[in-house]
Amino acid sequence: MQATIEAQRPAEVQTAEKVRVVSIGAIADYYGVSAESLRNWERAGLIPEARRTPGGHRRYTKEHVLAIHKLLTGPDGERRR
């Protein structure tokens, strides 16, 4: 039963469960968006504010991956164009 549930979930959501902390570049590459888009979405409040390293670099967590996935997909879970 658990395997069936896993198979029905979007790959991004399955991946999010494995995320601990990733860089802005890794998230941008994964989703095919620019780092600047991620910064803009953060400033606009569309995704949660990223945690920062002592050097000021953004770090994204599972919460961010799920928010980005939700932002980029429609109600049916398909990627918006």
N, C-alpha and C positions, 0 to 999 in steps of 0.2 A: 504494500500500500504506500509506504513512504517513497519508494522509487517512482511510483506513478505520479505522486504529487510533485516530486523534484522535476520530472520530465516535463510537466506542464508549466513550470515557472520560467520566465525569460532568463536567458543566459546572463544578462547584466545583473539581475537580482541574485542569481546563484553565485556569481562572482563577488558581489558585494558582501556576501556573508564571509568570504575569505579575506576581505580587505582589512588591514590594520591601519596603516597610514601610508599614503602615497603622495607623490609630488604633483604639482599642477601640470607638468609636462606629460606625466604618465596618464593622468585622467584625460587631458586634451587629446592625446594620441589614441587612447582607447575609444573615445566617443567620436573622433574625427572632427573636433571643434578646435578653435584656437584658445590659447591660454588667455588672451584678451577677452574673449567671450565669457569665459569662466569668471574673470575678474568683474566684468560688467554685470553678470547675473548676480554675483555676490553683492555688489554695490546697490543693485536694484531690489535686493531682498528676495530674489527668486530662488536662491539656494542659501543654505546657512553660511554664516561667516566661517571661513577656514581658520583652523588653528595655525599658529605661527611658530617657527623655530626661533631660537634666540637671534639668529641672523635675519629674521623677517620673512623667511620663505614660507609660502603656504603649504599646509599639509592637509590632505583630505582623508576622511574616514568613511566607514560604511554609510553613515547618515548622509554624507554628501553624494556618494554614488547613487543611493536610492533617490535623492532629490533630483539629481541630474537626469537619471533615467525617467523619472516621472515628467520632468520638463520636456524631454525630447521625444516622448512617446504619446500617442493618442490614447483615448479610452480603451481601445482594443489591444493596447500594448505594442502596436506596430510603430516603427520609427517614423516620425514626421519628416517630410522633405522640405 
